[in-house]
Amino acid sequence: MAKLRFQLLLWTAAAAVLLLSVGYACAQTTPSADAPPVAEFPNTPQQNQRPEATFKVNSTLVSLFFTARDRHNGLIPTLSRSDCTVSEDKQPQTIKDFKAETDLPLTLGILLDTSGSQQNVLPLEQQAGSRFLHQILRPKDEAFVVTFDVNVDLAQDFTNSVDALTRALDKAEINTAGGNGAGGIPGIGQGPFPTVGDPKGTLLYDAVAEASKDKLSTETGRKALILLTDGEDMGSITKPDQAIEAAQKANAIVYVIMIADRPFYYGSYTFGYTGDSQMKKLAEATGGRVINVGNSGRKLQDAFDEIERDLRTQYLLSYVPTDKNLDGSFRKVDIQCKGDGLKIQARKGYYAIGNMQ
């Protein structure tokens, strides 16, 4: 009887070990509902069909979008691989892939300044923005709308519906700390003028950083932010260089349309205007550009048309960097192409971060 009892104990222990082994194996092969998705890399068939302007862990491919212009500022759509060279931190790199890219899905973010200084130009922005979206969005494209003033608000999340995006633009209202459309008192966060200390007026850099991190960092393909503003930030926690870094890490091209009713902006005040230089730095660092339209509706429509042509006349250049160390450093990239007076519009580099999407 004692021997039987001992064998029974052995069988029970063996069964327990077997159950634990099966459970462990299941835990290893079946991810939980809360587990993060398994990363996909550019060497999968789907990735090869849709190259990504990204730099991922275990990936050695860097892909960059750029446009080329002649000395008269006209776009050049006929370049080939043999026409161009690329260097990283001044070290020549070998181009692996080069193609003109017009049909890759496009993800757009419209960032609309709704601070007090935009009071008289907001209707122009709404009308021209709607027209632009109708022209540029194709079935596989998506866009979202963000408004920024004393707050940063997502007015419309990702959608391919031009009607939904247009409704979000049309609903945008001027917002100051003094209330929608109220001029408030300049200098204490209630008007369209620079503030001192904690009070906030126009959270421009916060809007760029949040849109880059929260909306575009996990998207793939071509990504662009179109910023409609007078270029003045008042009260952002984010610094200009931090906004640039966020956009670069999201691989987003930033276009800035400078628009404002300048007589309203200055009024009888003598505040200095510094937005132009900062917006130029933001745009050029990410491969975009600044277009100044003043308060002209005609120039605003022309600006949107120029951006559409830019985004539909891009090249995609890919290379395997000689420095494969994912140390988080910023790598400066320089693209040069043959041509008399040729100008290349491209981002200034990328961050070698392993977990970038």
VENQUIFEN-V5200 format. One record per run of one state. SS is the DSSP state (2 for helix, 1 for strand, 0 for the rest). FROM is the first residue (numbers start at 1). LEN is the number of residues. If there is no record, write none. Layout:
ss: [SS,SS]
from: [FROM,FROM]
len: [LEN,LEN]
//
This chain:
ss: [0,2,0,2,0,1,0,1,0,2,1,0,1,0,1,0,1,0,2,0,2,0,1,0,1,0,2,0,1,0,1,0,1,0,2,0,1,0,1,0,2,0,1,0,2,0,2,1,0,1,0,2,0,1,0,1,0,1,0,1,0]
from: [1,2,30,45,50,61,70,75,76,81,84,89,91,94,95,102,106,114,116,119,122,137,142,149,152,160,162,172,175,177,179,181,202,203,204,217,222,230,234,235,240,250,253,260,262,267,275,286,287,290,295,297,312,314,321,330,338,343,348,349,352]
len: [1,28,15,5,11,9,5,1,5,3,5,2,3,1,7,4,8,2,3,3,15,5,7,3,8,2,10,3,2,2,2,21,1,1,13,5,8,4,1,5,10,3,7,2,5,8,11,1,3,5,2,15,2,7,9,8,5,5,1,3,6]
//
